[in-house]
């Protein structure tokens, strides 16, 4: 009996690998989704990027529908989307930035210059547009990891109760806004 099972095992492994690889052929890598859809925003207590005296928690964001946009000045796609996001803010969309510095390594954090980062961010936002109500600094990527962020830009739609309704990997542009975010926002408005 053991010989039959051992003889059948390579076949089972082969079938499993075929199914796994077949799914990968037809998957859309742009459709990466956080496992947090339908769940509350993870708890956090992080500083404001521009004001080290101010700290933000998930509770501070309750009561408003907002977009949380993960970005960095090192990210060319993030810079490219700033103009469109600024137009959305002008239309009344609340956008909170979740900034993380790609070059920061927690093991060597003593050499990090927060003042230089603030100047760089300020320069970038004044040049490309500032869509953010404020920016949360996620230097050690704790919130980003809790959200399942794989890169930047990524954007989350969060409702008034703090529930994550939508997640998008990549830039927000007119096509993405109209096809993905606008219908979800209209549905939220119709519920009220």
Secondary structure, 3 states (H helix, E strand, C coil): CHHHHHHHHHHHHHHHHHHHHHHHHHCCHHHCCCCCCCCECCCCEEEECCCCCCEEEHHHHCCCCEEEEEECCCCHHHHHHHHHHHHHHHCCCCEEEEECCCCCCHHHHHHCCHHHHHHHHHHHHHHHCCCCCEEEECCCCHHHHHHCCCCCCEEEEECCCCEEEEEEECCCCHHHHHHHHHHHHHHHHHHC
